[in-house]
């Protein structure tokens, strides 16, 4: 099911994750802004929810790859 994760090297995934979490640097990264909106209860627009998911997607892939490699390695 998650065999496509085996094809992505950790180095590329880590760099992409850092870039997506930090983008844009000025004035505030989108992830930080959207998490603040979520904690305030103002994350209601679909574009904002999509933006949060879009910026967190590489991190989710990195976590899944790490768990998959640690759990199913003989």
For each residue, the residues with C-beta under 8 A, 3 or more apart:
1:
2: 5 6 64 65 68
3: 6 7
4: 7 8
5: 2 8 61 64 65 68
6: 2 3
7: 3 4
8: 4 5 12 13 61 65
9: 12 13
10: 13 14 62 65
11: 14 15
12: 8 9 15 16
13: 8 9 10 16 17 58 61 62 65
14: 10 11 17 18 62
15: 11 12 18 19
16: 12 13 19 20 58
17: 13 14 20 21 58 59 61 62
18: 14 15 21 22
19: 15 16 22 23
20: 16 17 23 54 55 56 57 58 59
21: 17 18 29 31 55 56 58 59
22: 18 19 25 29
23: 19 20 29 30 55
24: 29 30
25: 22 29
26:
27:
28: 32 33
29: 21 22 23 24 25 32 33 55
30: 23 24 33 34 51 52 55
31: 21 34 35 52 55 56
32: 28 29 35 36
33: 28 29 30 36 37
34: 30 31 37 38 43 48 51 52 55
35: 31 32 38 39 52
36: 32 33 39 40
37: 33 34 40 42 43 48
38: 34 35 41 43 52
39: 35 36
40: 36 37 43
41: 38
42: 37
43: 34 37 38 40 48 49 52
44: 48
45: 48 49
46: 49 50
47: 50 51
48: 34 37 43 44 45 51 52
49: 43 45 46 52 53
50: 46 47 53 54
51: 30 34 47 48 54 55
52: 30 31 34 35 38 43 48 49 55 56
53: 49 50 56 57
54: 20 50 51 57
55: 20 21 23 29 30 31 34 51 52
56: 20 21 31 52 53 59 60
57: 20 53 54 60 61
58: 13 16 17 20 21 61 62
59: 17 20 21 56 62 63
60: 56 57 63 64
61: 5 8 13 17 57 58 64 65
62: 10 13 14 17 58 59 65 66
63: 59 60 66 67
64: 2 5 60 61 67 68
65: 2 5 8 10 13 61 62 68 69
66: 62 63 69 70
67: 63 64 70 71
68: 2 5 64 65 71 72
69: 65 66 72 73
70: 66 67 73
71: 67 68
72: 68 69
73: 69 70
74:
